[in-house]
Amino acid sequence: MSYDLIIKNGLVILDSGEVETDVAVKDGVIVAIGSELGEAEKVIDASGLVVSPGMVDAHVHITDPGGGYRDEWEGYVTGTASCAKGGVTSFMEMPLNQVPATVDGQSLEIKYHAGVGKLKSDVGSFGGVVPFNLSGGIQELHKGGVAAYKCFMATCGDRSIDGDFMNVDDYSLYEGMRQVAKTGKVLAIHAENAAITDKLGEIAYKNGETTLKAYVASRPVFTEVEPIRRAILFAKETGCRIHICHIACPEGVAEVTKARKSGVDVTCETCTHYLYFDTDELDAIGPVVKCSPPIRDKANQNGMWEKLLAGEIDFVTSDHSPCTPDLKDKDNAFEAWGGISGVQNNVDVLFDEGVQKRGMSLRQFADIIAANPAARYDLAQKGRISLGKDADFVLIKPNAPYTLKAEELEYRNKISPYIGRKIGAQVIQTILRGHVIYSKESGVSRDFIGEFIKK
């Protein structure tokens, strides 16, 4: 048999663990794994490289369309190019910060239309759960093919912008869960106590606080833990499958573990930046590293690594949430936009920090970047190197340190807290359904072969 592509001599991460073998691709899917596979139109020699499933980044914000308000934020062209360069072959797109937010059938179609001819990676969509779409919007999103839903328990959205996203109150969360449960899909939740964090932030600001360290103090650990508990209680009551987004403290992870052991269908994620940065370095970096929940102290970070390595955190995401530079360039941290640009540096940073520095197994690495998020959101063709799956790969060169420069970023606005950082591994190639969408030698492909994944 003649194949379209064979990847030879790489250390391939399979379900059974890593093995030096070859992988053959035909018509965009994996059709053979082994040695002496035969001939192919294209052969990639992966000697010295780790061949991992392409990353399924389960938490990415693309602001397309911008609706006249956010037109200069991250669009599909630059966002998916950044994915390609970073080893992300598919991602789950949040229902905000695009305008209009993705909260019903019409806004979902607007988003799909905005992505036509602009995708370099595959995209699964979240639909929003907001107080104003409980009379049919959730059902329209289900019919339109969203892979899952998302809501905010923290304050979000700009009320001066018609069609912007909005956080849920307790009733909206409860009723939204009841409706999502009937679809069988997962509700992903940003869990922070809005009333307390908003008031603590207001008090700190009025008291003249300006630093990121003060911002972190205004969002203490318990303001994550309490809403996680509340969401779990509502999930028990409604039967809704839930996922807790971007947990930043081990105490929050412990609540998920406890609930899961009691039979609740709940999973959780953390983000690369919570495993990499700590509070004491934030003010030296500046508002480019501001996010919510906030980046906590070193002891907290160590606790998060313990939870991750122990298997209590299901996957790691970027929560790529970029904006324009002016919204980050603030002397007062409380006035800066909260969001980190990170989708291009998930794979390399996690490989370096997890596998190379902390001894994470390659199998666990592949699980947390690909297999687990694909499984949670029922992306049946994604996440694993096995027969019949989409031929999505990232080829990683271990022990290959480099220092990230701003000009190397594919983002529309080239700002990132990882600029200037020495990263100890490199993405060498990214392959989507058998097509090379990035190589270190030639850069990001000019082709737009990405597709929306509709469920």
C-alpha positions in Angstrom: 0.0 0.0 0.0 1.2 3.5 -0.8 0.6 6.2 1.8 0.3 9.9 1.7 2.8 10.4 4.6 5.1 8.3 6.8 6.7 9.7 9.9 9.8 7.6 10.5 12.2 6.9 13.4 10.5 9.1 16.0 9.8 8.3 19.6 6.0 8.0 19.2 3.7 8.4 22.2 1.0 5.7 21.9 -1.7 4.7 24.4 0.6 1.9 25.6 3.6 4.4 26.1 6.4 5.7 23.9 8.1 3.5 21.3 10.4 4.2 18.5 8.3 3.4 15.4 6.8 4.7 12.2 3.4 6.1 11.5 1.6 6.0 8.2 -1.2 8.4 7.0 -3.7 8.0 4.3 -6.5 10.5 3.5 -5.9 12.4 6.7 -6.1 9.6 9.2 -3.6 7.2 10.8 -3.7 3.8 9.0 -0.6 2.0 10.1 1.9 2.0 13.0 5.0 -0.1 12.9 8.2 -0.7 11.0 8.8 -1.3 7.3 5.5 0.2 6.3 6.3 0.7 2.7 6.3 3.7 0.4 4.7 7.2 0.8 4.4 10.4 -1.2 6.0 12.3 1.7 8.4 10.9 4.3 9.4 12.8 7.5 12.5 11.7 9.4 11.7 12.2 13.0 15.0 10.9 14.4 15.8 12.4 17.8 12.2 13.8 18.0 9.2 13.0 20.2 6.1 12.4 18.1 3.1 13.4 20.2 -0.5 13.8 19.4 -1.2 17.4 18.4 -2.3 19.5 21.3 -6.1 19.9 21.8 -6.1 23.2 23.7 -9.4 23.2 25.4 -9.5 26.9 26.3 -8.8 29.6 23.7 -10.4 33.0 23.0 -10.5 34.2 19.4 -12.1 37.6 18.9 -13.6 37.1 15.4 -15.8 39.0 14.6 -14.9 42.0 16.7 -18.2 43.7 16.0 -16.5 47.1 15.5 -15.4 47.0 19.1 -12.5 44.5 19.2 -11.5 44.3 15.5 -7.8 44.6 16.4 -7.8 41.7 18.9 -6.9 38.2 17.9 -8.6 36.9 14.8 -8.8 33.5 13.3 -5.9 34.0 10.9 -3.3 35.0 13.5 -4.8 32.9 16.2 -4.7 29.6 14.3 -1.3 30.5 12.9 -0.1 30.8 16.5 -1.7 27.4 17.2 0.2 25.8 14.2 3.5 27.2 15.4 2.9 26.1 18.9 1.9 22.5 18.2 -1.9 23.0 18.7 -3.8 21.1 16.0 -7.2 21.8 17.4 -8.8 23.9 20.1 -12.0 24.7 21.9 -13.0 28.3 21.3 -14.7 30.2 24.0 -18.1 31.9 23.4 -16.5 35.3 24.2 -14.7 37.9 23.5 -16.2 38.0 20.0 -19.1 40.4 19.3 -21.7 39.2 19.3 -21.0 36.5 21.9 -21.9 33.0 20.9 -25.2 32.5 22.8 -27.8 31.4 20.3 -28.1 29.9 16.8 -27.7 33.2 15.0 -24.5 34.3 16.8 -23.1 30.8 16.3 -23.7 31.1 12.5 -22.1 34.5 12.5 -19.0 33.0 14.2 -18.8 30.1 11.7 -19.1 32.6 8.8 -16.3 34.7 10.3 -13.9 31.7 10.2 -14.5 30.6 6.6 -11.1 30.4 4.8 -9.2 31.6 7.9 -8.5 28.4 9.9 -5.0 26.8 10.0 -6.1 24.4 12.8 -9.4 22.7 13.7 -11.8 24.5 16.0 -14.5 23.1 18.3 -17.0 25.7 19.6 -18.3 26.5 23.0 -21.8 28.0 23.4 -22.4 30.4 26.2 -24.8 30.1 29.1 -25.9 33.6 30.1 -28.9 35.0 31.9 -30.5 36.1 28.6 -30.4 32.9 26.6 -32.4 30.6 28.8 -35.5 30.7 26.5 -34.2 28.6 23.6 -30.6 29.8 23.1 -29.1 26.8 24.7 -31.1 24.4 22.5 -30.2 26.4 19.3 -26.5 26.1 20.2 -26.9 22.4 20.6 -28.6 22.0 17.2 -25.9 24.2 15.7 -23.1 21.8 16.7 -21.4 23.3 19.8 -19.1 20.7 21.5 -19.8 22.1 25.0 -21.0 25.2 26.9 -19.3 27.8 29.0 -20.4 30.2 31.8 -18.8 32.7 34.1 -19.5 32.8 37.9 -17.1 35.8 37.9 -18.1 39.2 36.6 -17.4 39.5 32.8 -18.5 41.3 29.7 -19.0 45.0 28.9 -22.5 46.1 29.5 -22.0 49.1 27.1 -21.5 46.7 24.2 -24.7 45.2 22.7 -24.3 41.4 22.4 -21.4 41.0 24.8 -21.1 38.1 27.2 -22.5 38.2 30.7 -21.9 36.2 33.9 -24.6 34.0 35.5 -26.4 34.6 38.7 -27.2 31.5 40.9 -30.6 31.0 39.2 -29.2 31.3 35.7 -26.5 28.8 36.6 -29.1 26.4 38.0 -31.5 26.7 35.1 -28.7 26.7 32.6 -27.4 23.5 34.1 -30.8 21.9 33.9 -31.0 22.7 30.2 -27.4 21.7 29.3 -28.0 18.4 31.1 -30.7 17.5 28.6 -28.2 18.0 25.8 -25.7 15.5 27.4 -22.9 18.0 26.8 -20.5 19.5 29.3 -20.8 22.9 31.0 -17.4 24.5 31.5 -17.3 27.0 34.4 -15.1 30.0 35.3 -15.5 29.7 39.1 -14.7 32.8 41.1 -17.0 34.5 43.6 -18.1 37.7 41.8 -19.5 39.6 44.7 -16.4 39.1 46.9 -13.7 39.6 44.3 -15.4 42.6 42.8 -15.7 44.3 46.2 -12.2 43.4 47.4 -10.9 44.8 44.1 -12.9 48.0 44.5 -11.6 48.5 48.1 -8.0 47.9 47.0 -8.3 50.3 44.2 -9.9 53.0 46.3 -7.1 52.5 48.9 -4.5 53.4 46.2 -3.2 49.9 45.5 -1.7 49.6 42.0 0.4 46.4 41.9 -0.2 43.0 40.6 0.6 41.6 44.0 -2.2 43.6 45.5 -4.5 42.4 42.6 -3.7 38.8 43.6 -4.5 39.5 47.2 -7.9 40.8 46.1 -8.8 37.4 44.8 -7.8 35.0 47.6 -8.0 31.2 47.4 -11.3 30.8 49.1 -13.0 32.9 46.3 -12.2 30.1 44.0 -13.0 27.2 46.3 -16.5 28.5 47.3 -17.9 28.7 43.8 -16.4 25.4 42.8 -18.3 23.8 45.7 -21.4 25.7 44.7 -21.1 24.5 41.1 -20.6 21.0 42.2 -23.7 21.2 44.4 -25.8 22.5 41.5 -24.4 19.7 39.3 -25.5 17.1 41.8 -29.0 18.6 41.8 -29.3 18.9 38.0 -27.3 16.0 36.7 -25.3 18.3 34.5 -21.8 17.2 33.4 -19.4 20.0 34.4 -15.8 21.1 34.0 -14.0 23.6 36.1 -11.8 25.9 34.0 -8.3 27.2 34.8 -8.1 26.2 38.5 -5.2 28.2 40.1 -5.0 26.6 43.6 -4.6 23.0 44.8 -7.5 23.5 47.2 -9.8 24.0 44.3 -8.5 20.8 42.6 -9.1 18.9 45.9 -12.8 19.9 45.7 -13.0 18.4 42.2 -11.3 15.2 43.3 -13.6 14.8 46.3 -16.7 15.3 44.2 -15.5 12.9 41.5 -14.9 10.2 44.1 -18.5 10.7 45.3 -19.8 10.1 41.7 -20.2 13.6 40.3 -19.3 13.9 36.6 -16.8 16.7 37.0 -13.3 17.4 35.6 -10.9 20.3 35.8 -8.0 22.0 34.1 -5.2 24.3 35.0 -3.2 26.6 32.7 0.5 26.6 31.7 1.0 30.1 33.3 -0.1 28.8 36.8 2.6 26.1 36.5 5.3 28.6 35.4 5.0 32.0 37.0 4.5 33.0 40.6 3.2 36.1 42.4 6.6 37.4 43.4 7.7 37.9 39.8 4.5 39.4 38.4 5.2 43.1 39.0 8.6 42.8 37.4 6.9 41.4 34.3 4.0 43.8 34.3 0.2 43.6 33.4 1.0 41.4 30.4 0.9 38.6 33.0 -2.4 39.6 34.7 -5.2 37.1 34.5 -8.1 35.7 36.6 -8.0 33.6 38.7 -4.6 35.2 39.5 -1.2 33.6 39.5 -0.5 32.7 43.1 2.7 32.2 45.1 5.4 29.6 44.7 4.0 27.2 47.4 0.7 27.3 45.6 2.5 26.5 42.3 4.3 23.6 43.8 1.0 22.3 45.1 -0.5 22.5 41.6 2.4 20.5 40.1 1.8 17.8 42.8 -1.9 17.7 41.8 -1.1 17.5 38.1 1.5 14.8 38.4 -0.8 12.8 40.7 -3.4 12.8 37.9 -6.0 15.0 39.7 -6.0 17.7 37.0 -7.4 16.3 33.7 -5.7 18.7 31.3 -3.7 21.8 30.8 -4.8 24.7 28.6 -3.5 28.1 27.6 -6.6 30.2 28.3 -5.2 32.3 25.5 -7.0 35.6 26.0 -5.3 38.4 24.1 -6.2 42.0 23.7 -4.6 45.1 22.2 -1.4 46.5 23.8 -3.0 49.7 25.1 -5.3 47.6 27.4 -2.2 46.1 29.0 -0.1 49.2 29.1 -1.4 50.5 32.4 0.5 51.9 35.5 -2.3 50.5 37.7 -2.7 46.8 37.5 -6.3 47.0 38.5 -7.1 48.9 35.3 -5.3 46.5 32.9 -7.1 43.8 30.9 -7.0 40.4 32.5 -5.8 37.8 30.0 -2.6 36.1 28.9 -1.5 35.4 25.3 -0.1 31.8 25.6 -1.4 29.4 22.9 1.9 29.4 21.0 3.9 28.3 24.1 1.9 25.5 25.7 3.6 22.5 24.2 7.2 23.6 24.5 6.9 25.1 28.1 4.9 22.1 29.4 7.3 19.6 27.9 10.3 21.5 29.4 8.7 22.1 32.8 6.9 18.8 33.1 8.8 16.1 31.2 12.3 17.5 31.3 12.4 19.2 34.7 9.9 17.1 36.8 10.0 13.6 35.2 6.5 13.6 33.9 6.0 10.5 31.7 5.5 11.1 28.0 2.2 9.2 28.2 0.9 11.6 30.9 2.1 14.6 28.8 0.2 13.4 25.8 -2.9 12.7 28.0 -3.0 16.2 29.5 -2.4 18.1 26.2 -4.5 15.9 23.9 -6.2 12.7 24.9 -8.0 13.9 28.0 -9.5 17.1 26.5 -10.5 15.3 23.4 -12.3 12.7 25.4 -14.0 15.2 27.7 -15.5 17.1 24.8 -16.2 14.0 22.7 -13.9 14.9 19.9 -13.8 11.3 18.7 -11.2 11.8 16.0 -8.7 13.8 18.1 -6.2 13.4 20.9 -4.5 10.0 20.3 -2.0 8.4 17.9 -4.0 5.3 17.1 -5.5 3.7 14.0 -8.4 5.5 12.5 -7.8 8.8 14.4 -7.0 12.1 12.6 -3.3 12.3 11.7 -2.6 15.2 14.1 0.9 15.4 15.4 3.4 17.7 17.0 7.1 16.8 16.6 9.1 18.0 19.6 12.9 18.4 19.9 13.9 17.7 23.6 16.8 19.5 25.2 16.8 22.2 22.6 16.8 25.5 24.6 15.9 28.8 22.9 14.9 32.3 24.1 11.5 33.5 22.9 11.6 36.8 21.0 8.6 39.0 20.3 9.1 38.8 16.5 8.8 35.0 16.7 5.1 35.2 17.9 2.4 34.8 15.3 -0.1 36.7 17.4 -1.7 39.8 15.9 -0.4 41.8 18.9 3.0 40.5 19.8 2.8 40.6 23.6 3.3 37.6 25.9 4.8 37.1 29.4 7.0 34.3 27.9 9.0 36.8 25.8 12.6 36.7 27.0 12.2 33.4 28.7 14.5 30.5 28.0 12.5 27.4 27.0 14.2 24.1 27.0 12.4 22.3 24.1 11.2 23.2 20.6 8.2 22.5 18.4 9.8 21.3 15.1 6.7 20.4 13.1 3.0 20.5 13.5 0.8 18.2 11.3 -3.0 18.5 10.9 -4.8 15.5 9.3 -1.6 14.6 7.5 -0.7 18.1 6.3 2.3 20.0 7.6 0.9 23.3 9.0 4.2 24.4 10.6 7.8 23.5 10.3 10.8 25.1 11.9 12.5 25.3 8.5 9.7 26.9 6.5 7.5 28.5 9.1 3.7 28.4 9.2 1.9 27.1 6.1 0.0 29.6 4.0 -2.8 27.1 3.6 -6.0 27.3 5.5 -7.0 23.6 5.9 -8.6 23.9 9.4 -12.3 23.1 9.9 -14.9 23.7 12.5 -15.7 20.6 14.5 -19.5 20.4 14.8 -21.1 17.9 17.3 
